[in-house]
């Protein structure tokens, strides 16, 4: 009846510790169809914000570097070598 679109391979590249709004606009997704809305809300574990038939607004929270990690010049977190620390 309804299919699923796989977006594997999509990457979000940003600095650690930020929140990024993402908006998907696809004519193949109609959030106003109850079974589609129900499926997506279950998969995303949240109520959807919808402002048109084919728009899905998401907020992605990228984690900050954690204890034991440093921030590289490229903006990516990296594991600190054993026995070292950063100030």
N, C-alpha and C positions, 0 to 999 in steps of 0.2 A: 504494500500500500504506500508507505513512505520510506524513502531511502535515507542513508547517512552519508554525508560528505566528509571524507578523510582529509585533514589538512596537515598530515605528517610532513615533517621537513621544514615547516615554518619556524623561523627563529626570531626572537626579540632580543636585540642587542642594546644594552644600556648599562649605565653605572649601577653598582649595588645600592640597595636601600632606597629605591624610588618607587613611586606608584605611577603606572602608565595607563592612560585611557586608550582603549582600542575599540574601534567601531567596525563591525563587519557589515558590509552591504552586499547582499547577494539576492538576486531575483528568485533563486531556487528555495529560499527559506521564507516561509510566511508564518511569523510568530502568532498571528491571529487564528491559525488553525489549532484547535484545542490539543490534539494529540501531539503536534509538533512542539507547542509551548510546554506541555507537560513533560515530554521527553527531555527537552533541553534543560528545564528547571531541575529535573532529577539528576541529570549528568553534571550540571554545574553546581548543584546543591545550593541554589539561591533563586529568588524571584527575579525575573528578567525585567530590564528597563527597555521599553519599546516605544519609539516615537514615530514609526511608520510600519508598513506591512513587511518591509524587507531589510530592516536595520536592527542590529543587535549590539548593544553597548556593553562592553566589559571593562573591568578595572583589574589590571594585573599588578600585584605587589611583588617587587623583586627584593629578595632578602638582602640585608647588609652582610658584609663580611663578619664572620663569627670568630670567637676566641680560637686562636691557633691558625688564623689566616691573616694574610697581608693583602694590601691593595697594590696591584702592579701598575706600571706606567700606562698600560693599555686600558686600565679601569676594571680589570677582572680580579676577583679574589683568587688567592693561591695559598696552598698549604705551606706553612713555615717549616723549614727543615728541622728535624729533631734536635733538641738542645739549643735552639735559638729563640729569640723573642724580638718584638718590635716595640719601640717607644712611641 
